[in-house]
């Protein structure tokens, strides 16, 4: 396999509407992430919520599970971004928002999807690029993604596509798609305007693709048709810079390296002992290092009006991020532990701040 430079990869993406990034995620990390997500999928299938799954084209024997940003999930995303930092930095600025995060599972027997694009073409709108990471080898029997190269371009979308008979147009038979077979850990980036579909899974194994999407900020106009499927606790919380180190390095992270992701996504409870507090103001005081008023000492409710200093602190982005992170950590389904009555009271108090 010829390895291309970052500039060549970006050029291929611009010309064809898709590109493959080889060895984006190490195989051992793919295996551990796949096992984690398969277990979580099985759990959620048994007890789904209205926000658990995203709508997906041809949903029979397919699931698109929305994901939280835990340490394992965040580190997997971060590894891909850092391995191909120069590619992603050519597509997005660091403040590009995360607009989708999930894992698509195509079960044995899943039929080929209808041919579709994820957004409608709009030359004036911002762009969305989706990355699919293969968590196992995807061969021809597993139903690899099929892509019609060049169908994202202005010429095709503005002059040819309006005269077509939708996804059943003879064009798609006359012009065969590229069937994107992937090795474990390879990543497929698509321009969401390109025509594509998931293939038929004729194998005896689940095909799992970990996926994430970012939106460019070169236009305030949003592309029509995109679903923006995120869990509520992830919406508006992360951008590309959240998953990249500030040192600008290009090497993939080691398992022991520190990162903004580990800081923001650790699924364990905060080091601050949340079982000692039932009041959000008290927790905020402890976090900030401010002296605790007597009324908000551990175990007490805050009966006095919070000081102006505390109210100003609450308005800072750092304090709001800390409280949001605490809420996510307390409600994280990957924790595997039940909240104590004190922690439930604390959670309610934080929501009231």
C-alpha positions as CSV (number, residue, x, y, z in Angstrom):
1,X,0.0,0.0,0.0
2,X,1.4,3.4,-1.0
3,X,1.5,5.8,1.9
4,X,0.6,9.3,0.9
5,X,1.7,12.6,2.4
6,X,-0.8,14.7,4.2
7,X,-1.2,17.1,1.3
8,X,-1.9,14.2,-1.0
9,X,-4.5,12.8,1.4
10,X,-6.3,16.1,1.6
11,X,-6.2,16.5,-2.2
12,X,-7.7,13.1,-2.7
13,X,-10.5,13.9,-0.2
14,X,-11.2,17.1,-2.1
15,X,-11.2,15.5,-5.5
16,X,-13.0,12.2,-4.7
17,X,-15.0,13.0,-1.6
18,X,-13.3,10.4,0.5
19,X,-9.9,9.1,1.5
20,X,-8.5,6.3,3.6
21,X,-6.1,6.9,6.5
22,X,-4.1,3.7,7.0
23,X,-3.2,2.5,10.5
24,X,-5.0,5.4,12.2
25,X,-5.6,3.4,15.4
26,X,-3.4,0.6,16.7
27,X,-5.0,-2.9,16.5
28,X,-4.8,-3.5,20.2
29,X,-6.7,-0.3,20.9
30,X,-9.3,-1.2,18.3
31,X,-9.8,-4.6,20.0
32,X,-10.2,-3.1,23.5
33,X,-12.5,-0.3,22.2
34,X,-14.6,-2.8,20.1
35,X,-15.1,-5.0,23.2
36,X,-16.1,-2.0,25.3
37,X,-18.6,-0.7,22.7
38,X,-20.0,-4.2,21.9
39,X,-20.8,-4.6,25.6
40,X,-22.3,-1.2,25.9
41,X,-24.4,-1.8,22.7
42,X,-25.8,-5.0,24.2
43,X,-26.7,-3.2,27.4
44,X,-28.4,-0.4,25.7
45,X,-30.4,-2.6,23.4
46,X,-31.9,-4.2,26.5
47,X,-32.8,-0.9,28.0
48,X,-32.8,2.0,25.4
49,X,-33.7,5.6,26.0
50,X,-35.1,8.0,23.3
51,X,-31.6,9.4,22.9
52,X,-29.6,6.1,22.8
53,X,-29.7,5.5,19.0
54,X,-29.4,7.8,16.0
55,X,-31.6,7.4,13.0
56,X,-29.8,5.4,10.3
57,X,-30.5,4.6,6.6
58,X,-31.9,1.0,6.3
59,X,-32.0,0.4,10.1
60,X,-32.9,-3.3,9.9
61,X,-30.0,-5.2,11.6
62,X,-28.1,-2.0,12.0
63,X,-27.6,0.2,15.1
64,X,-26.0,3.6,15.4
65,X,-25.3,4.0,19.1
66,X,-24.6,7.5,20.4
67,X,-21.5,7.6,22.6
68,X,-20.4,9.6,25.7
69,X,-16.9,11.0,25.8
70,X,-15.3,8.6,28.3
71,X,-11.5,8.2,28.7
72,X,-11.4,5.2,26.4
73,X,-13.6,6.7,23.7
74,X,-11.9,10.1,23.9
75,X,-8.5,8.6,23.8
76,X,-9.4,6.6,20.7
77,X,-10.6,9.7,18.9
78,X,-7.6,11.7,20.1
79,X,-5.2,9.0,18.8
80,X,-6.7,9.2,15.3
81,X,-6.5,13.0,15.3
82,X,-2.9,13.1,16.4
83,X,-1.8,10.3,14.1
84,X,-3.1,12.3,11.2
85,X,-2.8,15.8,12.7
86,X,-1.6,17.4,9.5
87,X,-4.6,16.1,7.6
88,X,-7.2,17.2,10.2
89,X,-5.5,20.6,10.7
90,X,-5.8,21.1,7.0
91,X,-9.6,20.5,7.2
92,X,-10.5,22.2,10.5
93,X,-9.4,24.9,12.9
94,X,-9.0,23.7,16.5
95,X,-12.4,25.3,17.4
96,X,-14.3,23.2,14.9
97,X,-17.2,21.7,16.9
98,X,-17.8,18.0,17.3
99,X,-21.2,17.3,15.8
100,X,-21.5,13.5,15.9
101,X,-20.0,10.7,17.9
102,X,-21.1,7.1,17.8
103,X,-20.5,3.5,16.7
104,X,-22.3,2.0,13.7
105,X,-22.8,-1.7,14.0
106,X,-23.9,-3.7,10.9
107,X,-25.1,-7.1,12.1
108,X,-24.9,-10.3,10.0
109,X,-27.6,-10.3,7.3
110,X,-27.9,-6.5,7.1
111,X,-28.9,-5.5,3.6
112,X,-27.1,-2.8,1.6
113,X,-28.3,0.7,2.4
114,X,-30.0,3.0,0.0
115,X,-27.6,5.2,-1.8
116,X,-27.5,8.6,-0.1
117,X,-25.5,11.6,1.0
118,X,-25.6,12.8,4.6
119,X,-26.1,16.4,3.7
120,X,-27.5,18.3,0.7
121,X,-25.0,20.2,-1.4
122,X,-24.8,23.9,-0.6
123,X,-21.7,25.8,-1.9
124,X,-22.3,28.5,0.7
125,X,-22.6,26.3,3.7
126,X,-19.9,25.0,6.1
127,X,-18.7,21.5,5.5
128,X,-18.9,18.4,7.7
129,X,-16.4,15.5,7.4
130,X,-17.1,12.2,9.0
131,X,-14.4,9.7,10.0
132,X,-15.2,6.0,10.3
133,X,-12.6,3.9,12.1
134,X,-12.7,0.1,11.4
135,X,-12.6,-1.8,14.8
136,X,-12.0,-5.0,12.9
137,X,-11.0,-5.9,9.4
138,X,-13.7,-5.0,6.9
139,X,-13.5,-7.3,3.9
140,X,-15.8,-7.8,0.9
141,X,-18.2,-10.2,2.8
142,X,-18.6,-7.7,5.7
143,X,-20.3,-5.1,3.5
144,X,-17.7,-2.3,3.3
145,X,-18.8,1.3,2.6
146,X,-19.4,2.0,-1.1
147,X,-18.6,5.4,-2.4
148,X,-19.3,7.1,-5.7
149,X,-16.2,9.3,-6.2
150,X,-16.8,12.9,-7.3
151,X,-20.5,13.0,-6.4
152,X,-19.8,15.8,-3.9
153,X,-18.6,18.3,-6.5
154,X,-20.5,21.4,-7.6
155,X,-20.7,20.1,-11.2
156,X,-22.3,16.8,-10.2
157,X,-24.6,18.3,-7.5
158,X,-25.7,21.4,-9.4
159,X,-25.9,20.3,-13.0
160,X,-26.3,16.5,-13.0
161,X,-27.9,15.4,-9.8
162,X,-31.1,17.6,-10.2
163,X,-32.0,15.6,-13.4
164,X,-31.4,12.2,-11.8
165,X,-34.0,9.7,-10.6
166,X,-32.8,9.8,-7.0
167,X,-30.8,6.8,-5.6
168,X,-32.2,4.4,-8.3
169,X,-30.9,6.4,-11.2
170,X,-29.0,4.3,-13.8
171,X,-25.9,6.4,-13.2
172,X,-25.1,4.4,-10.1
173,X,-25.2,1.1,-12.0
174,X,-23.2,2.5,-15.0
175,X,-20.6,4.0,-12.7
176,X,-19.6,1.4,-10.2
177,X,-18.7,2.5,-6.7
178,X,-15.5,2.1,-4.9
179,X,-15.9,-0.6,-2.2
180,X,-13.7,0.6,0.7
181,X,-12.2,-2.4,2.3
182,X,-10.3,-1.6,5.5
183,X,-7.8,-3.3,7.8
184,X,-8.4,-3.1,11.5
185,X,-7.5,0.4,12.6
186,X,-7.8,2.1,9.2
187,X,-10.0,5.2,9.0
188,X,-12.3,6.4,6.2
189,X,-13.0,10.1,6.0
190,X,-15.9,11.2,3.8
191,X,-17.2,14.6,2.7
192,X,-20.8,14.2,3.9
193,X,-22.0,15.5,0.5
194,X,-20.7,12.4,-1.4
195,X,-23.0,9.6,-2.4
196,X,-22.4,6.4,-0.5
197,X,-24.0,3.5,1.3
198,X,-23.1,0.7,3.7
199,X,-22.8,-2.7,1.9
200,X,-24.6,-6.0,2.7
201,X,-23.0,-7.9,5.6
202,X,-22.8,-11.4,4.3
203,X,-20.3,-12.5,7.0
204,X,-21.0,-14.0,10.4
205,X,-19.6,-11.1,12.4
206,X,-20.7,-7.7,13.4
207,X,-19.1,-4.8,11.4
208,X,-18.4,-2.0,13.9
209,X,-17.3,1.4,12.8
210,X,-16.4,4.0,15.4
211,X,-17.3,7.4,13.9
212,X,-17.0,11.1,14.7
213,X,-17.8,14.3,12.7
214,X,-16.5,17.8,12.9
215,X,-17.9,20.9,11.2
216,X,-15.8,23.7,9.6
217,X,-16.3,27.2,10.7
218,X,-15.7,29.0,7.4
219,X,-19.4,29.8,7.1
220,X,-22.2,30.4,9.6
221,X,-24.6,28.7,7.2
222,X,-25.3,25.1,8.2
223,X,-25.6,22.3,5.6
224,X,-29.1,20.9,5.3
225,X,-29.9,17.3,6.1
226,X,-27.2,16.6,8.7
227,X,-28.6,15.0,11.9
228,X,-26.2,16.3,14.6
229,X,-26.8,13.2,16.6
230,X,-25.0,13.6,20.0
231,X,-25.9,12.6,23.5
232,X,-27.3,15.6,25.4
233,X,-24.3,15.7,27.7
234,X,-21.9,15.9,24.7
235,X,-23.7,18.6,22.7
236,X,-21.7,21.8,22.5
237,X,-19.0,20.5,24.9
238,X,-16.2,19.5,22.6
239,X,-14.3,20.8,19.6
240,X,-11.3,19.4,17.8
241,X,-8.9,21.2,20.1
242,X,-10.4,19.3,23.0
243,X,-8.7,16.2,21.7
244,X,-5.3,17.6,20.6
245,X,-2.4,18.5,22.8
246,X,-1.2,22.1,22.8
247,X,2.4,21.1,22.1
248,X,1.7,20.7,18.4
249,X,3.4,17.4,18.2
250,X,2.6,14.9,15.4
251,X,3.5,11.6,17.1
252,X,0.6,9.5,18.3
253,X,0.1,9.6,22.0
254,X,1.5,7.0,24.3
255,X,-0.8,5.2,26.7
256,X,0.6,7.1,29.6
257,X,0.6,10.6,28.2
258,X,-1.5,13.2,29.7
259,X,-4.1,15.0,27.6
260,X,-7.1,17.4,27.7
261,X,-9.2,14.3,27.0
262,X,-8.0,12.5,30.1
263,X,-8.7,15.7,32.0
264,X,-12.2,16.1,30.7
265,X,-13.4,12.6,30.3
266,X,-12.1,10.5,33.2
267,X,-15.1,8.2,34.0
268,X,-14.1,8.0,37.7
269,X,-15.6,10.4,40.2
270,X,-13.6,13.6,40.8
271,X,-10.8,13.6,43.3
272,X,-12.9,16.0,45.4
273,X,-15.0,13.7,47.7
274,X,-18.5,14.3,46.3
275,X,-19.9,12.0,49.1
276,X,-19.1,14.8,51.6
277,X,-21.2,17.5,49.9
278,X,-24.9,17.9,49.2
279,X,-24.5,21.5,48.1
280,X,-23.2,22.7,44.7
281,X,-21.8,25.9,46.2
282,X,-19.8,24.0,48.7
283,X,-18.3,21.8,46.0
284,X,-17.5,24.9,44.0
285,X,-15.7,26.4,47.0
286,X,-13.7,23.2,47.5
287,X,-12.7,23.1,43.9
288,X,-11.7,26.8,43.7
289,X,-9.8,26.8,47.0
290,X,-12.0,29.6,48.4
291,X,-12.5,29.5,52.1
292,X,-15.8,27.7,52.9
293,X,-18.4,29.7,54.8
294,X,-19.7,27.9,57.8
295,X,-23.0,27.4,56.2
296,X,-21.5,25.3,53.4
297,X,-19.2,23.1,55.3
298,X,-19.3,19.4,54.3
299,X,-22.7,17.9,55.0
300,X,-24.5,21.2,55.3
301,X,-26.8,23.0,52.9
302,X,-26.0,26.5,51.9
303,X,-28.7,28.5,53.7
304,X,-27.0,31.9,53.2
305,X,-27.1,33.8,50.0
306,X,-23.9,33.0,48.0
307,X,-21.3,35.7,48.2
308,X,-20.6,38.0,45.2
309,X,-17.3,36.3,44.9
310,X,-18.9,32.9,44.5
311,X,-21.4,34.2,42.0
312,X,-18.6,35.7,39.9
313,X,-16.7,32.5,40.1
314,X,-19.8,30.6,38.8
315,X,-19.8,32.7,35.7
316,X,-16.3,31.7,34.7
317,X,-15.9,29.2,31.9
318,X,-13.5,27.1,34.1
319,X,-16.1,26.8,36.9
320,X,-18.9,25.9,34.5
321,X,-16.7,23.3,32.8
322,X,-15.9,21.8,36.2
323,X,-19.6,21.6,37.1
324,X,-20.6,20.1,33.7
325,X,-17.8,17.6,34.0
326,X,-19.0,16.7,37.6
327,X,-22.5,16.1,36.3
328,X,-21.3,13.9,33.4
329,X,-19.1,11.9,35.8
330,X,-21.9,11.4,38.3
331,X,-24.3,10.3,35.5
332,X,-21.8,8.4,33.4
333,X,-23.3,4.9,32.5
334,X,-19.7,3.5,32.2
335,X,-19.1,4.1,35.9
336,X,-20.9,0.9,36.8
337,X,-21.7,2.2,40.3
338,X,-24.9,3.6,42.0
339,X,-25.0,7.1,43.4
340,X,-25.3,7.5,47.1
341,X,-28.2,9.6,48.5
342,X,-25.7,12.4,49.2
343,X,-24.5,12.4,45.6
344,X,-28.1,12.5,44.4
345,X,-28.7,15.6,46.5
346,X,-25.5,17.1,45.2
347,X,-26.5,16.4,41.6
348,X,-29.8,18.2,42.2
349,X,-28.1,21.1,43.8
350,X,-25.7,21.6,40.9
351,X,-28.6,21.6,38.4
352,X,-30.1,24.5,40.5
353,X,-27.0,26.7,40.3
